[in-house]
Amino acid sequence: MGQPTHARNSQDWWRSAVIYQVYVRSFADGDGDGTGDLAGVRAKLPYLAELGVQALWFNPWYLSPLKDGGYDVADYRVIDPAFGTLAEAEKLISEARELGIRTIVDIVPNHVSDQHPWFRAALAAGPGSPERELFHFRPGRGKNGERPPNDWPSQFVGSTEPVWTRLPDGDWYLHLFTPEQPDLNWAHPAVRQEHEDILRFWFERGVAGVRIDSAALLAKDPRLPDFVEGRDPNPFVDRDELHDIYRSWRAVADDYDGVFVGEVWLPDAERFARYLRPDELHTAFNFSFLSCPWDAERLRTSIDTTLAEHAPVGAPATWVLCNHDVTRTVTRYGRTDTGFDFAAKAFGTPTELALGTRRARAAALLSLALPGAVYVYQGEELGLPEADIPADRVQDPMYFRSGGTAPGRDGCRVPLPWAADAPYAGFGSRVQPWLPQPDDWADYAADLQAADPGSMLALYRAAIRLRPVFGDGPLTWLPAPEGVLAFTRADGTACVVNLADAPADLPSYSQLLLSSGPLDDRGRLPKDTAAWLRA
């Protein structure tokens, strides 16, 4: 079964698309070396077409030392050899488009790799050089410059390490993430010009959109003052100068009918909405929904707040349950605390996978029924749990920069299982994959689930195929008992999700379109179950 055509041919496809996130390194291994690659993705395009998605978002596939999973970019115009070549990327973009699937690439504008030619030139040029003006180089504080220029906190939760590194020549340079990721100076015109050229480079190669990593961090207060919690404006987050940058980017995107999605973590709804004004970004990720606990009242509040903050600027909401940084949904929903917070992530947190899976199935139907675009992280459609990575195999710098106290993000990045009876669950490797797969990974294999009408994969395929029945209309809440979410969209088509302890009666309907689990023998919706109904 192919994907529906409701969003393929319209210029505003992005307003209601189902977008699949591809973490290339862990998707499929085409050459057998243990690392996922573009050849592996190309081979799985029929699977993605059958899943029904309208676009693919690729995490960075550029030349990189991979000190932070590719978010340390050495050259935006070169595909990392571990993944393939630029020619293969162009073939992938073209072949996906022939199947009605668009491509979104990832841009990391806050920083580059310490192997980027600009930074290497800055190191060679020395203090006070024009090359160093592209970054944030400063003398240190103290009698001999032995203290960092300021006290800004690391953007890796749990890290107590400084965001400044001192060079032998006495200069310090800023890196909000790792020392291998020096921050760019966005007050410099060459930095702005280079990124606009990068955007054009990829739009010329047929990409439909760009995801902007850490979109609220680019601009820095030029004085680089110390950080004071709660003081406004923040010296490095959500500064007003950002909006001029994104207006310039929007002019580039409009030349190609391209779209942007920003990674914008902000607690202030009004300031968040500024990024979505008609001449800035098209969409931004909705982190309040992603991190929300499995609680009816809090989910409804998150949905209402999200729709309300998007309404004034006419931007569509985005909905996502998991991504490459976040504990997988079935694991998170099986815990006592079903929300997500990086600061609360800890080793050894118990989970009940059967419960988490039941809730994740219901959450899939909830998210796919909401107005706006939906992002599905690879493996969510297989119901993959978070994996426990042995300490000697962990690669995430978040783990190391926390001194080994933060589990990091590798557990949601484990290579996918494709074939139950193949080595390494069909990931394609002739050698052990870059991250180890759990012993039971083959039980989640795509080939097994494709043959099982009750599988998570079957549910996602059916839901994405049926999703157009909700139309483009707004959401209207229906009266419902406590703990039950119920709403309609177009033509009275309804979604009902029961988070209460007791089974719930369904509103009057003519057809049960889809449910995340069976109704009980009295036709009621059991706990932690969702249903789509035709009036």
N, C-alpha and C positions, 0 to 999 in steps of 0.2 A: 504494500500500500504506500503510495507517495504522500507527500505533504500537501495540505490544502493550499489553494492558490490565492487565498484572500489577501495576503500581504506581499505577494511576490512582485507584482508589476506596478505597484503604486510607489510614488516618490516618498510617501510617508509610511513605508513598510515598517520602519523602526518604531512606530507608535504602538504597535500591537504584536510585534514579532516574538517568536520563541527562539532564543539565542543560546547556542550550546558553547560552553567554555572548554577549549582544548588546551590542556597543559601538555605540550608536545612531548616533553621528556618522558611522560608516563602514559601516553595514549596507546601507541602501537609501534613496535620495532620492526622496521622494514629491512634492515641489513643485518640483524642478528647480533649486534655488538653490545646489547644490554641497555641501550638508550633509545627511547622513542624518537621518531624522526618524521620528516615530511612524506617520505615514501610510505611509511605506515599509515599516516593520515589519508593519503590518496587511496590506499587500498581499502580503507574503511568508509569512503564516501557513500557507497550504496547503503551501508548500515545507517549513516546519518540521514540520508534521504528517506529511508524507511521510517526512521524515528519521527520525521516530519518537521525538523527544525528549519527556520528560514535563514539563519545566519550562524557563522562560527566566529567566536572570539578566541584569538590565539594569544596566549601569554608570550612574552618576548622570545623571538626565535633568532635574534641577531647574534653577531659575533660577541662572545662574552667569555670571561674566565669562569663564569658560573659560581662566583663566590656567594651570590644570593639568588640562585635559581634563574639567572638570566636577567634579573633586574639591575645588573651591573653591565651596562652596554658599552662595548668598545668601538662598535661601528654599526650604525643604523642601516647602512646600505649593503651590508654583507650578511648572509645567513651563516650562523655558526656551523662549521663543518660537521659537528656532532648531529646536526639535524638535516643537512643537505646543502643545496646551493640556491642562489637567487633564481636560476632557471627553473628549479623544482618548485619554488614558491610561486612563481608566475604560472606554472602548469596547474598547481593546486588551486589557485585563485580562479583560473579559467574553468577547470573541470568542475569545481564546486558550483560555479555560476551556471554551468550547463544543466545542473541538477536543481536549479532554483535556489541555491544556497549562497548567500553573500558572505564576504570575509571582513572581519574587523581585526585590526592589528593593535598591538599595545605599544604606547609611547611612554617613556620614563623621563619626563623633562626636568625633574628636580635635580638629578645627578647623573653622572656617567661612571664608567669603570675607571679605576686608576690606570688601566691599560689603554684608555682612549688617547689618541694622538695629542689632543689639546692638553691633557693633564701631564703627559710625559714631557711635552715641550715646556710646560710651566715649571716642572721640576728642574729641567735642565737650565732654564733661563735665569733662575735665581730671584732673590727678593727685589721687589720694586719693578719688575719687568712687566711689559704689556701682556705677556702670556699669562701671568698670574692674575691679571684683572678679570679673566674669564671665570675665575673661581673666587672663593672667599679666603684669601691668604691674609693673615694679620700677625703682627708681633704679639708676644705673650705679655701677660701682666706680671708684676713682681719686679724686684730689683734687676734680675737677669733674664726677664722674660720667661721664667720657668713655669708660670701658671697659664692655663688656657685663657683666651681672650674674653670668654664669657662662660656662663654656667648653664647653657641650654641643655634640656634633657634629651636623651636618645629617643628616637621614634620606634625602637624595638622595645616593646613592653617587657619589663623585668630586667632590662639592661641597666647596670649602674656605671658602665664605662663612659668616658667623656666623648663628646661629639667633635673634639678637636684632636688632631695629631700633629706633633712637633717634628719638624725636619731637622737634619743635621745643621742646616744653615741658619737655624733659629726661628724661621717662620712656622706658624701653625696654619693648618687648613681645616675648613669646616666639613663635616660629614654627618648629617642627621641620622644616617643609618650606620653602615660599617665604614672603617677606614678605607676600604677598597671602593667606596662609592662617594667621591668628592662632590659636594654640592656646587652647582653652577651659579654664576652671578647673573640673574635675570635683569639686572639694571644695565647690562652691557648689550649694545645693539647687535653685536655679532652672535650672541647667544640666541636672541630672538630670530634673527635672519636664518641661522642654521636650522632651527626647528621648523620654521615655515617651509624651508627647502625640503626638509625630511618629509613633511606632510605631503608636499607635492610629489615627491619621489614615489611614495606608496599609493597615492591616489592615481597617479599615472599608470601604475601597474594593476589597477582594477580593484583595489580594496574599496569597500563601501563605507567603512567607518573606522574610527580610531578611539580606543579606550585610553584614557589619560590617567596614569598612575599618580597617586599622591597629589591630586590636582590642586589642593589648597595650600601646598607647601612652597611653591616656587619662589615667591617674592619674600625678601628679607628686609627688615629695617636696616638701612645702610649704616646706622650707628652701632649695630650689633649689641644692643644693651642686654644686661642680665634679664633672665626670665623671672617674672613675678606672677604666680598663679592668680588668675582672675583679672589681671590688669588688661585693659582694652586700649589700644589694639595690641594683639599678640605680636611679638616681634618676628615670628616666622610662620604663622598659620593664618589663612584667610585674610590676607592683607588686601586693601582696596586696589593696589596696583595690578592685582591679578586680572581684574576684569578688562582692562585695556589689552592685556595679552590675549585673552580668549576672544575678544572682539576681532582682533587681527587674525586669529586662527579661523574664526567663523567665516571671514571673507575668503580665506583660502578654500575651506570646505565647500562653500557655496558654489565655487567655480566648477566643482566636480559632483555636485549633489551628494556630498559626503556628510556623514553624521558623526557626532561625538558622544561618548558616554564618559562622564567624569567620576573618578573615585574621590568622593567628597565626604569626609567624616566630619560633620558639624552638628552640635547640639541645638543651635539656633535655627529654627525653621525659616525665619525671614531671611537670614543671611544665606542659608542654603539655596533658597529660591532665586537669589540674585544670579547665581551661576546659570540658571535656566531661562534667563530673559531671551527674547526672540533673536537677539544678535550675539548670543554667547553659545553655551553648550546646549545640545539638543536634549540630552537626558543625563541623569546622574544615578549612581547606585543608591539603593534604599537600604541603609544599614540598620535602621530601627526595626524593620520587619525581619531581617536576617537574624538579628540578635534577640528578638522577642521570645520570651518563654512560651511554652505550650499552655496558654491560658486564654480563655475566650475573651474576657474583658480587655486584657492587655493587647491581644491581637486586633480586636475591633478598634481600640484606641490608635494603634499603630496604623491601621488601614485608613481610618478617618483622617488622622493627622497627615499622613502621606498625601492623600488625595487633596486635602485642603491646602497644603503648602505648594502643590503643583498647579492648582487651579488658577491663581492670579496671573501666572505667566504662560498658561496654556500648554504646559509641557506634560507629556505622559509620565506616569509613574513607572518605576521598574520594581520587579519583585524577584527576590533570590533567597534561597534557603541555605546555600552553602557555596563556598568558592575555595580556591587554592590556599587560602590562609586560615580557614575556619573548620572547626571540628565537624566531621560529617554528620548529616542530619539524623540518621538512624541511631547513631551513638549518642548524640546530644539529647535527643528526645526520649531516650531510655534512661536518663539520669534523674536524680532527684531535682537538681537545678537544670531546667531545660533551656535556659537562656544561653547567650554566649558573651563572654567578656575575656579578652586576652589576659587581663590581670588575674583572672580567677582560674585560668587553665592550669591543671596540675597533673602530675603523674598519679596513676593508680585510682583514678576516679571510677567507681563502679557504674555499670550500665546494664540494663535489661534489654537485649537486642530485639526480642520478640515485641515488646511494648514499643520500643523506638521505631521499629519497622512499621507497625500498625499506624502509629502517629505520622510517620513520614509519608505513608501512602495517602493519608487524609490531607496532609499539608500540601502534597503535590496537587491534588484536585482543588484545594483552596487557592493556591497561588495561580494556577492556570485559569481560574475563573475570574480573576480580578482584572479590572480595566488597566491596560498598559502593556508593557513588554515584560517578558519573563526570561530570566537567565537560568540555565540548567548546567551545573558543573559536571564534567565528565565523571561517570560512575554513579551519579545520583540515580540515574534511570535503571541501574542495576541493584540499587539498595546496598551499596558497599558501606561497611562500617569503617570507623577510624581504626587504623592499624597501629599496633605497638611496635615501635622500631627499637631494636637492640641498641644500647648506648654506643657500641663500637661501629654502628652503621649509620648513625645520625649524621646528616649533612647540613641541616638548617643553621645558619649563623645565629638565629634567635636563641637557639639552645646554648650555643657556646658563649654568646655575649651575656647570658644570664648566669653564667657560672654553672650551667647544668641543672638549674632549678626549673626553667620553663621547658615544657615538652617540645616546643617548636611546632612546625607545620608539616613535617614530613609524613605524619600519619594519614593525612588526606591526599597525599601525592604519590601513593604507591601505584606502580604500573597496573593497568587494567587487566582483568581476566577475560579472554575472548573465547577460548576453547577448553572445555573441561579436561579432555584427555591428552592435550598437548603439553610439552614441557613449558614450565613457567606459565601455566594456565593460558597458553596461546598468545602471550604478549609478543612473541616472535623472536625472542632472544635465544642464541646458541649458548650464551654464558649467563651467569646470574645477573638479573637486572640491577640497575643502579641503586634501587632500594629493594629490600627483600619483601617478597609477598608472604602473607600469612599462610599457614598450612592449609586452611580451609578455603583459600581464594578460589579454587576451581569450582566450588559449590555455587559461586556467584557468576559463573561464566555466561557470556552473552549467548552462546549457542544453546545452552540448557534453557535459559530463560525465553529464548525465541520460540521454543517448542512447548512452553508452559503458559496456557491462557491465564493462569492466576498469578503470574510473576510480576515483579515490579516493572520489568521492561514492557510487558504487555499492557500494564496500566498506563505507563507514560505514552506509549504509542497510541493507545485508544484516546487518551485525554487530549493529546496534541491534535489528533485528527478531528476530534469533535469540538475543539475549542471555538471555532467560528460560530457555533450556535449562540454564543453569548453576545455576538455582534459588537458594535462600537459604542453602545449606549452607556450611560452612567450607572453607578451602583446604587440600588435602593434596598435598604435594610427591611427585612420582614419581622413582624413580631415573633418572638421565640422565647422558650423557657431559658432560665439562667444556665449558662454554660453551653449554649447552642448559638452558633452563628448561622444566619440565614439571610440571603439576599437574592435579588433578581437583577437581571440585565435586560437584554432585548427580548421582547415578545413574551415576557414572563418566565423565561428560562431561569431556573433557580439553582443555587448552590447551598447546601445545608451541611454543616460540620458540627458533629456532636462531641464536645469536650466535657460534658457532664458525666456524672457517675452512673446515671441510669439511662436506659434506652429512650430515644426521643421519637415522638410521633412526627411524621413528615407532613408538610402541608399538602393540600389536594394537588394531584398531578395526573397527567394522562399517560406519561411514559417515564420510566426510570432509564435515563440515558447511560449512566455509568455510576458505579459506586466503588469506593476503595476497599470494601469488604462486603460480605453478604448481609442482608437485612435479617432481623430475627424472625421467628416463626409467626409473629403478629404483624410483620411488615414494618417494624420500627427500626430506626437507625441506631445501631449499638454505639457504645462509648468508643471514642477515638476513631470514628468512621465518618466519611464524607460521601455525599451523593449529589449527582447532577440530575435535575428533574425538568421535564417539559410540562408546561402548564396544561 
